[in-house]
Amino acid sequence: MSATDVEKWDADLTEHIVGLTRPIVKRYFRSDVRGMENIPAGACLVVSNHSGGVVTPDMSVFAVDYYDTYGYERPLFALGHDVLFRSPAAELLKRTGVIRATRDNAAEALAAGGVVLVFPGGDYDAYRPTASENIVGFGGRTGYVSTAIEAGVPIVPSVSIGAQESQLYVTRGRWLSRALGLANIGRRIARSDMLPISLGFPFGLSVVLPVNLPLPTKIVTQVLPSLDLAAEFGNYPTVGEIDRRVRSIMQKALWGLARGRRFPILG
């Protein structure tokens, strides 16, 4: 019987990869992760906004500080988009804790006592215009709430700022995708109906491709106190009620980080 995605996690390989990415997130992006002590003992679902387009650094920024704090005996799993697992790096991703974003994978990782990081907004959030960088947007996706309720685990809200300044994100490009008749094709192939338009270095204008290099923007992440769903919402909480509460907490925290940010890119 073949190993599941969760069972493929390799502590030694993860430590090696984190060691390679540490200089990138700590020197290039000058990452500052606060509140890691808010992650409770045992399984939990960390819910974060998503930034930086296709070269999103969110997972790496979080993982470096997570493993520096908790070591490699407590795996961190991140739920990733299907597209990631159609690449040659698919097996490497699974061995370092990036697993396909399915209900079954999330449930298995949580049942094993893992800390699971999810970005409910996915590409909708990651490609939001830079002008809206301080807005938490999940695009109506609430599956993360059902996952936490079914697993009986707390939700840990987390917010990050800075990566949406790695280039100038102009629009998600849904209108362009529809105008070119590509929306349905995109949904089938990549589970996305967007053709994001951005401006960056070194290629300038990009409509999905070519992929520009991210600018060395300072990234700040804030991990917030966990929410015990049963204690806060009772024995029969509704998905919508919890989702609104989580997004409200995250939005206030993101605005707080924005107020402390003096200059784009420099932080």
Residue pairs with C-beta under 8 A, 6 or more apart in sequence:
4 105
4 108
5 94
5 99
5 100
5 105
5 108
6 77
6 99
6 105
6 108
6 109
6 112
6 114
8 91
8 94
8 95
9 75
9 77
9 94
9 95
9 96
9 97
10 95
10 96
11 72
11 73
11 75
12 72
13 92
13 95
13 96
14 67
14 72
14 75
14 95
14 96
14 97
15 67
15 72
17 92
17 96
18 63
18 64
18 67
21 60
21 63
21 64
22 64
24 57
24 60
25 31
25 57
25 60
25 61
25 64
25 219
26 64
28 216
29 57
29 61
29 162
29 163
29 216
29 217
29 218
29 219
30 216
30 218
30 219
30 267
31 57
31 61
31 64
31 65
31 218
31 219
31 220
31 221
32 218
32 219
32 220
32 221
33 61
33 62
33 64
33 65
33 220
33 221
33 223
34 220
34 221
34 222
34 223
35 158
35 222
35 223
35 224
35 225
36 65
36 66
36 69
36 223
37 69
38 156
38 223
38 224
38 225
38 226
39 46
39 66
39 70
39 115
39 156
39 223
39 226
40 154
40 156
40 226
42 113
42 153
43 109
43 110
43 111
43 112
43 113
43 114
43 115
43 116
43 151
43 153
44 110
44 115
44 116
44 153
44 154
44 155
44 156
44 226
45 106
45 110
45 116
45 118
45 144
45 147
45 148
45 151
45 153
45 154
45 155
45 156
46 62
46 115
46 116
46 117
46 118
46 155
46 156
46 158
46 223
47 118
47 120
47 144
47 155
47 156
47 157
47 158
47 246
47 250
48 58
48 62
48 117
48 118
48 119
48 157
48 158
48 159
48 160
48 221
49 119
49 121
49 125
49 136
49 137
49 159
49 160
49 250
49 254
50 56
50 58
50 119
50 121
50 122
50 125
50 126
51 58
51 125
51 126
51 128
51 133
51 160
51 161
51 162
51 163
51 164
52 58
52 126
52 163
52 164
52 166
52 214
53 126
53 127
53 166
53 167
53 169
53 196
53 198
54 126
54 208
54 211
55 166
55 211
55 213
55 214
56 126
56 163
57 163
57 166
57 214
57 219
58 119
58 160
58 163
58 221
59 78
59 80
59 98
59 117
61 160
61 219
61 221
62 76
62 78
62 117
62 158
62 160
62 221
63 76
63 78
63 97
65 221
66 76
66 115
67 76
74 113
74 114
74 115
75 97
75 114
75 115
76 97
76 114
76 115
76 117
77 97
77 98
77 99
77 105
77 109
77 114
77 115
77 116
77 117
78 97
78 98
78 99
78 116
78 117
78 118
79 99
79 100
79 101
79 102
79 105
79 106
79 116
79 117
79 118
79 119
80 93
80 98
80 99
80 100
80 101
81 101
81 122
81 123
81 191
82 100
82 101
82 190
82 191
83 190
83 191
84 90
84 93
84 98
85 93
85 94
85 100
93 99
99 105
99 109
101 118
101 122
103 143
103 146
103 147
106 116
106 118
106 147
106 151
107 147
107 150
107 151
109 116
110 116
110 147
110 151
110 153
111 151
118 144
118 147
119 125
119 126
120 138
120 141
120 142
120 143
120 144
121 128
121 136
121 137
121 138
121 139
121 141
122 139
122 141
123 192
123 194
124 137
124 138
124 139
124 141
124 172
124 194
125 136
125 137
125 138
125 139
127 169
127 172
127 173
127 194
127 196
128 135
128 137
128 164
128 169
128 172
129 169
129 170
129 171
129 172
130 164
130 165
130 167
130 168
130 169
130 170
133 161
133 164
133 165
134 161
134 254
134 255
134 258
135 251
135 254
136 159
136 247
136 250
136 251
136 254
138 243
138 247
142 239
142 240
142 243
144 155
145 155
145 239
145 242
145 243
145 246
146 239
148 154
148 155
148 229
148 242
149 229
149 237
149 239
149 242
152 230
154 226
154 227
154 228
154 229
155 226
155 227
155 229
155 242
155 246
156 223
156 224
156 225
156 226
156 227
157 224
157 227
157 246
157 249
157 250
157 253
158 221
158 222
158 223
158 224
158 250
159 221
159 222
159 224
159 250
159 253
159 254
159 257
160 219
160 220
160 221
160 222
161 219
161 220
161 221
161 254
161 257
161 258
161 261
162 217
162 218
162 219
162 220
162 261
162 267
163 214
163 217
163 219
165 215
165 217
165 264
165 265
166 200
166 214
166 215
166 217
167 198
167 199
167 200
167 201
167 206
167 212
167 214
167 215
168 198
168 199
168 200
169 196
169 197
169 198
170 196
170 197
170 198
170 199
171 196
171 197
172 194
172 196
173 194
173 195
173 196
173 197
173 207
173 208
174 183
174 193
174 194
174 195
176 195
176 197
176 207
177 183
177 186
177 193
177 194
177 195
178 193
180 195
182 195
183 193
184 193
186 192
186 193
186 194
186 195
187 193
195 207
195 208
196 207
196 208
197 205
197 206
197 207
198 205
198 206
198 212
199 205
199 206
199 212
200 206
200 212
200 213
200 214
200 215
201 212
201 213
201 215
202 212
202 213
203 210
203 212
204 212
206 212
215 265
216 265
217 264
217 265
217 267
218 265
218 266
218 267
220 257
220 260
220 261
220 267
222 253
222 256
222 257
224 249
224 250
224 253
227 242
227 245
227 246
227 249
229 237
229 242
230 237
232 245
233 241
233 242
233 245
261 267
